[in-house]
Amino acid sequence: MNIRKAKEQIRNAITAYLTKDDLGNYVIPVEKQRPVLLIGPPGIGKTAIMEQLASELGIGLISYSMTHHTRQSAIGLPFISRKVYGGTECDVTEYTMSEIIASVYDLMETTGIRQGILFLDEINCVSETLSPLMMQFLQYKVFGGHRLPEGWIVVTAGNPSEYNDSAREFDIVTLDRLKKIDVEPDFEAWKEYASAVHMHPAVLSFLQSKRNHFYHVETTVSGKSIVTPRGWEDLSKMLLLYETNGIAADEDLIVQYLQNGKTAKEFAVYLDLYNKYKKEYPVDAILEGEVTESIAEKASGAGFDEVYTIIGLMLGSVKGDVSERMEERRLLEEVRLYIKEYKAAASEKIAPADNIEGLISRIESGREAGLKAHSLTREESDRMLRTVSCMYDMSELVKDAPDYEASFEAIRGAYGNLAAAHNEKAGHTRNRMDNMFRFIEQCWGEDKEMLMAATELTADPDSVSFISTYGCDEYFRHNKGLLLDERDIEIKKQIEDLGL
């Protein structure tokens, strides 16, 4: 299955394992909960979905790469204790707490989060001395006499032996105690993630037309040849940073991430064309509706690769705007909820300034705990910082307010200004999206180019939310019945028919 389906399977398993009965006990005891075993090639996002799940479910995450562990660090160090059995005093070997188990308790102590995921990567590459202990842990959730706390789900991952010489197969007894999920690279599933994390438009448009370059891992006489989703994502981040700092990206950079000569060379050629078209076509002017006759004529006579790149450039700009607007909206919603709490506390006779300071302190403490528990995404952490900044601004407004009513009116006015500014920006973004569709219709009509643009927006979660919230007349006019909630059926069929 692809990584998206694997994530859903793990989410469902966690939900089931964390279900309690009416007495507050886990329906499936810890020792009976089968650990998940994700087996798949390197670089397809196994670790990333653990971070996403922890964030989405609001639980903790502890991650370990098992190739870095010895028997001592996993099981703990031995020591001699004195015990009495049948009236006779004996020396007994016990173990200090495992580093892995201790890290779970440390997280619970510092954050107050009692449930989470213990993710053990490269599980099938542990040393021979550690392997028997790992098998015992997977079956009984015990290291050296210390049990994994209740509420913690074990998820493991490994690479098939053809990708890792040190990987070994599990025996039948162990496999019969695991939930084994085989994962394969899948471009469509990855593209959804790539769109959500704002992958560089050149990466997305290149792979959309050359999917055979998406994933490639093999060993040749010249050495290992590696192209993975992780490589594309890391390259995308560097391309964006190079652009920010005015540095030209070349094949020497690209091959550091796409470790296959043919793929690196083809993408380098495409990136040069992408940057060339970026200079020749003033995307911002086009999206503002300022289309000159010469630009329209040039675009109308362009070849497929050029057309595809132009559409990619426009989509990249529009989706960037949309993501900013939707993040603003999420921030406004967060701030609105805290303002409601501020108003509700008026009857508790807390000073206005103290009320807001208490809310700020709670947000900051929640962010700190979330970061320690690895249950916050970068976007969520940044949003909490921006929320704190907004609340600090509002705390300045209530310092001189004579009473709660006056302080609340000041806060409400400030919030209204923020919302009005956001709505104005959203209207501008909607107009830019409309102008993109108008330009496509003007240059290429309503053929496959229009379908490409509609498909890309419909596959992007932020764009779907934006269109649902603020509308886009041109999107609906040209979408020809491709309803937002039916995109996975009709759009994919039409794309396949076009052979794209």
PyMOL commands that set and color helices and strands:
alter all, ss='L'
color gray80, all
select helices_A, chain A and resi 3-17+30-32+46-57+66-68+71-75+99-111+123-125+131-140+172-175+187-196+201-209+211-213+229-244+251-257+261-280+283-287+293-300+304-348+352-372+378-398+404-444+448-458+461-470+473-478+484-498
alter helices_A, ss='H'
color red, helices_A
select strands_A, chain A and resi 36-39+60-65+78-85+88-95+116-121+142-143+146-147+152-158+179-182+216-220+223-227
alter strands_A, ss='S'
color yellow, strands_A
deselect
rebuild
show_as cartoon
